[in-house]
Structures are given as C-alpha cells and as structure tokens.
Amino acid sequence: MVAALAKRFGSLDIAEDAAAEAFATAVVRWPADGVPPNPGAWLTTIAHRKAIDWVRRENKRDGKQREAQLFHNDDPEPDDAFGDDRLRLVFTCCHPALSMEARVALTLRMAGGLTVGEIARAFLVQESTMGQRITRAKTKIRAARIPYRTPSLEDLPGRVSGVLAVLFLVFNEGYLSTSAEHDPIRPGLTAEAIRLTRLIHTLLPGDGEVAGLLALMVLTEARRTARISASGELVPLAEQDRGAWDAALLAEGHRLVRERLAAGVAPGRYQILAAINAVHTSARHVRETDWSQVVALYDQLVRLDPSPVVALNRAIAVAEVDGPEAALAVVDRLEDKLAGYHAYHATRADLLRRLGSSQQSRAAYDKAIELAGNLAEAAYLTRQRDRLA
C-alpha cells in the first residue's frame, strides 16, 4: 500500500502518513461497523482519500486539486505474498512498536472479531481494565504516528509470536465461548483460526511454534462434535465418545507433533501443548492415558510459561498421578491469582468431591457456576453439584 501511494503521490512521507491515518480510522470504525469484506481494499481507499486531502490542504491552487483527484483509485491493492486479506490485516496490526499485550488485545478487537469483554476474559482481567489497555494502544498509535503498513516476508518472524497469540485466543473463544450470548461452541471462530494458521504454516514452514499451534488446534477441533451432549451439557474429555472424534484431524495433528519431535529442537509453548493433546488423544480410553507423561510435559511448560493457568492445568494431571490431596494443595496456592476464574473453582470442587468433602465441594461448584459464562459448562457443573451427597 505504502509503495503504491508513494509512487502515485511522489512522496514517501505523504504515503506513510496517509496509511497511518487509514489504520487509525479502522481502529475507530471497525469495532463499531465490523471488518469490511475486503479490508485491504478498504484501507487502500481510505489511505488514498487521506493523501488527497493532505495534498488539497497543502496546495490551494485549483490545478493541484485536479491533479490530486486524478490519483484517487478505488481498486483493491494487488495481492502480495500473504494472499489473504484477514491474515495480512492481523500481521499488520501486530506492530512491534506496541507491547505484546497491547498488540494482541488490539488485534483481537480489530481483526479477531472479539468483544472487549471476551478479550478481558481471555486475559483474566476486568472488562474496564481491558478497555483502558485498548484505548491506550490506540492513543499511542495516534500520538507516535506509528506507520501501520503491510509487513514484508522478511518482517514476519519478528511479528509471528503476536499473531500466534491472537489466533490462539480466537480459537479458544470458539472452543469454549466465554459469553452466554453465543452458542457454547463457535465453529466459525475455530475454523477461521485454523485456516489462518495453516496459511502461516505455508509461509513459515520451518517455524516450530506455528506447526505446534496448528497441531494443537486440529487435535482439539477433532473432538468438537463429542464435546456437547444432546441435552446441551458440556462433556468433559474423560466422558467423551472417542469413536466420534475426527480421525483425519487427529492424524494430521499427530503427524505434526511427530515431525516437531524428530526435528530435535527444544519445543516452545504451543509445541508442548500440542504434545499434551497428542498424549490425551492417543489413548483409546481415558484409563489408558499416560498421566506421568502429561505431568512431565507440564513440567516443561511451566518453565516456559509459569502462569497460574498452566499451574492449574498441571495440578489436574498431578491428581491422576499423586492423588487429589496432592493436587488440591497446589490448587489452593493459586487462589489469590485465580479467584475470579471459574475453572479454578470447578477444579477445586472436583478435587474436594473426590476427597469426600461434599459441603466444601458444593460451595466451590456454586462459585464456578456463578462465574461460568458458557451455558453448556454451567449445566455440566450444576449436574455435578446436584449429584453430591
């Protein structure tokens, strides 16, 4: 876009300013109006108009105005190496001048189709807090006049980590919606996240984390049809009909995991998560799950990502190896960080149930149900609570 504008207007400064103003306009309008069908053409058109306005302001003579008008062109920007408007937009929005958290949040809002509330729940913060973060990111773009332009292929490795974080969170919102306003599972979001990750894998075939995220997504998506019961309840992994899982997606995911293991390179976060899912989906029955291997993989993950959510998920695996009492001791230490997270209370409720502490378990289930935004998950937790003695 910038190169085309510079060629038409004879000035790189005008081109960069016009492109930056176009993206600033998108930041304001797209959250309210929605992302247009052809984002690249929309941005190109707005940038051309901004450039024309600049020329008109600086050159008052009629001749210059007529000359500027000739530059106007509504034709979409020619396809580049991305070959996909949505992917191009996500990479463009994940600008390295913003902090990782800001670029992920802003891109989720502009190009990911998520609301501020959904983004806040993904980051485990209040909606008002996330709204302020997004506003500050927009302000920085305007104040610093950050030139938002389509990155080249050489720029992709420096931006891919932010893009993967965006797609991972979009997939998660589709995998298990955090809002009662949507269906419990949103296949449109998971399908789009997988589609874009496949494209990135084509662009960056040697990137292990791209392959890992793709493997994680397809292994998770393979279980989608078995995750909601006929009555509308969430079906946990241990109770799913494994014969209903998508064999083709499982084969693809396991192949990707094996390829990364054969590469002999230290795995990143997404590769480890994919390996954990591969262990789960390799077992023909939950009784055959290699929980020791799952714990060992979580031990690796904790070193890379020592977040409380990872610690919580590791504790679930610990319960299968060392028993619920050992796991509960780990979970209870996470209360100050996860008190507002429904999965924390649901995990604690299940561990207390297994230890025979029905009254405490019921209280934990009540809190989990109160915090759960997903109706199918709330229905499952309610049934579990009502089965207590």
N, C-alpha and C positions, 0 to 999 in steps of 0.2 A: 504493500500500500504506500509506504513512505517513498520508495524509489519511484513509483509511478507519479505520485504527487510532485516530487522534486523535479522530475523530468518535465511535467506539464507546466509547472509554475516557475521553473528555473531557480528555485531556492530550497536548499535543504532545511533551513530554519522554518520557512513557511510550512513545509511538508510535515516536519516533526510537531510543530505547534498545532496544526490542523488535526493530525492524527491523535495527539494527546487530548484535544478538546472533544473529538469524536468519542473517545473512550470515556471521558468524564461525563458526556451526555448519556452514554449507555449505562453508566453506573447509576444515574438518576432515573432513567426512563424504563430500563428493562425490568427491574424488580416490580414496578407498578404495572407495566404494559405487557410483560412477558418477553422472552427472547424471540426475535423475528425469525421467520422460516429460513432466511438466508442471512445470517449475522455478518458474514464477510461483505456482502453487497451493501447491507445497511450501513456498516461502518465506513465503507468506501464512499458512499453517497454523502453521508454526513460530513466526512472529512473534506470532500470536495467543496461542499457548501461553506464550511468554516473557512477554507482557504480563499474562496471567492469573497466572502465577507471581509476577510482581512485585506485583500487587495483593494476592495472598494473603499474601506476606511482610509487606507494609506494613499490612495490615488483618487483624487476627486474629479479628474477630468473625465468627460463622457467617453472619450476614446478608450481610456484604460478600463472603464467599467464594461464596455462592449467586449474588449479583449478578454477580461476575466470571465465573462459569461460564456465565451467560447470554450473555456476549459471544463465547464460542467459536463459531467458524464455519469449517467445512472447505471452504466453497465457494470456487472459484478467484477470484482478483482479476479484475474485469471487464477486457476488452481495452482497451488505450489506443491511442495513435497508432501504436505500434510494430506491433501486430497479429501479433507473433511472439515467443514466449517466449524462444527462444535469442538473438535479436537484442537483446531487452530486457535479458537477463542480461549479454551482452557489453558493452553500453553502461553498465550499472550497475557492472560490475566495473572498467571503465576509469576509475577515480575520479581526478580531478585532484589529490587530496591526495597521491597516490603519485607517485614519479618515473616518467617514461615507461617506462624499462626495467623497473621493478618492476610497473607496471600491466599491461604487455604479457605479461611472464612469468607473473604470477599469473592473468591471464585465460586464457592458453593452457592453464594447468593446470586451472583450474576449469571453464571453459566451452568450451575448444577441443578437449578430448579428447586432448591430447598428454601423453606421459610426461615426467618431469623430464629423462631422457636425451635425448629428441627435442628438447626446448626448449633444452637445453645445446648440442646440435649446431647448432641454428639460430643461436645466438649465438656459436658458435665458442669455447666455454669448457668447462671440465671439469664433469662432472655434479655433483660435490660443490660446486663453486662456485655453480652454478645453484640447487642445493638450498638453500644458505645464503641466497641472494638471496630466494627464495620464502618461506623461513621468516622472514626479517627483514620482508618485506612483511606477512605475517600478523601478526607481533608488533606492527608499527606500527598496524595496524587495531585490534587489541585495546587497545593502550596509549593511543592517541589517541582511541579511541571514535569512529572515523570513521563518520558516519551513511550507510551504504550504502542509498540509496533510488533508485528509478527516476527517471532524469532526465526533465525536460520537453523538448519540442521545442526550446525556446529554449536548452537546455543542450547540444544535440547538436554544434553547431560546435566547442565547446570540448573535446569528447571524441572527435571523429571521427578525429583523427590516430592516437590509440592504437588505436581499433577497426580502422582500416585496416591498421595494422601487425600486429595479431593475425590478421586474415583473410588477409593476405599470407603470413604464416608457416604458417598452417594449409594454405593452398593449396600452398605449396612442399613441405610434408611429404607431401602427396598426390601432387604432381607427380613427386617422386623421393624415395621413402622413405629415411630415414637408418638404418633398422634392418633387420637380416636376419630379424627376427621377423615382418615383414609382407611382403606382395607388393611387388614393385618400384614399382608404381604403385598408389595407393589412390584409386580414383574416388569413393568415398564422401566423402572429405575435400575433394577439388577441387569436387565438385558442391555440397556444403554451403557452402563458401566463396563460390562463385559465386552461389548462391541468396541468401545474406545480403547480399552486395554489391549485388545487384540491388535488394533491399529498401531499402538505404541510398540508392541512386541515386534511388529513387522519393521518399524522404523529403527528400533534399537534391539536387534535380536540377541546381542551379547550381554544385555543388562540383566543380571540375575534377579534383581528385585522386581523388574517388570514381569519376567517369567514367573516369579514366585507369586505375585499378586494375581496374575491370570490363573495360575493353578489353584490358588485359594478360592477365587471366585467360582470357577467351574465346579470344583469339588463341593462347594456349599450350594450352588444352584442345582446340582444334581439331586439334592434331597428336597427340593421345593414342594413337589406335589404330595410328599408324605408328611409335611410339617403342620398341616391344619386338618383336624378331624371333620367328619360330616356334620357334627354339631357346632362347628366353629371354634373349637378349642385348639390351642397350640399343642402340638405333640412333641415332647422332648426327644432328643436323639435316642435315648435308651428304649423308647416305646415305638419308634417308627418302623414301618414295614419296609425293610431293606430291599425287598423284591420290587418295590415301586420306585426305587432310585433310578436315575437316568444312567444307563450303562455307558453310553457314548461319552458323556461329560466326565464320568468317573475315570474312564480310560484315558481321556485327554489330560486330566489333572494329575493322575498317577505318572503318566509319561513325562510331563513337565517336571515333576518332583524328582524322578529318577535322573533326568538329564542334568538337573542342577547338582544332585549328589555326585554324579560322575564327573562334573567339572572340577571338583576338588578345591573349590574356592569357599572361604568362610561365608556361611549364609547370613543374609540380612533378615530383618524383621518379617517381611512378607514370606520369605522362603521358609522360615521356621514355622510360621502359622500354617502355611500350606502343608508342611511335613506333618504337623499335628493332625490336620484334617485327613491326610493320607492314612495315618495310623487308624483313625476312627473308621474311615470308610473302607479300609481293607478287611476289617473284622466282619465275618458273616453273621455274628450275633454279638450283642453288647458284652456277653460273658467272655468272648474271645479277645476283647480289646487289650492291647499291651499297655496297661496303665503306667508301668515303670518307664517305658519308652516315652510316653506322653509327659510324665514328670521331668524326665531328663531333657526333653525338648523345651519345656517351660523354663527349666534352669538356664538354658542358653538364652532364651528370650528375655528373661529378667535382667541378664547382664547387658543386653542391648536396650531394653525398654523397661526400666524399673518403675513402671506406673502402677498405681493401686488396682487398676482394672486387670492388668496382667497378673498381679499377685492374687487377685480374687479367683481368676480362672485356674491358676496353678493350684490353689487350695482345693478346688473341686476335684482335680486329679489326685491330689495328696490323700483325699478322703478315701479313694479307691485303693490306695496302696497302704497307707498307715492308719486308716480308720477315721471316722467322723470327729472324734475328740481332738486328734492332732490338727485336723483341718479347721475346726472351729476356733482353736487358739490363734491360728493365722488370720482367720476372717475377723475376729473380734478386734485385732490390732489395726484394722482398716477403717474402723467406724468413723473416726474424725475426718477422713478423706472421702468416704463414700456414703455418708449418712443420707444424702438425697438421691441415691441411685437405687432404683427398685431391685436390680439384680443382686445387690449386696444383701438386702433383706430377704429376698427369695432364697438365696444360697444359705443364709444363716437359718432360715425357717426349716429348710430340708435337713440340715445337719442336726438341728435340735430335735426334729421329728425322729431321726434315726437313733438319737441318744435317749429317746423316751421322754423328753421334756415337752409334753404336749402344750402346756399353758404358755410357755415362752415361745414355742413354735407358732402357736396361733397368733400371738401378738406380732411376731415377725411377718407372718403371712398377711395380716391386716395392713401393716405398713407397706409391704410390697404391692399389694392390690391398690392401695391408695396412690402410690407413685407411678404405677404402670399406666402408660398411655395407650398401649396396644390392647384392644378388646379381647383378642384371642388369648393373649398371655394372661390377662386379668381373669378370664374364665377358667383357665387351667389352674391358676393359683387359688382361685376360690374353691374349686373342687378339691384340691389338695388340702386346703384348710378344713373344709367340711368333713373330710374323711378322718380327721384326728379324733381320738377317743375323747 
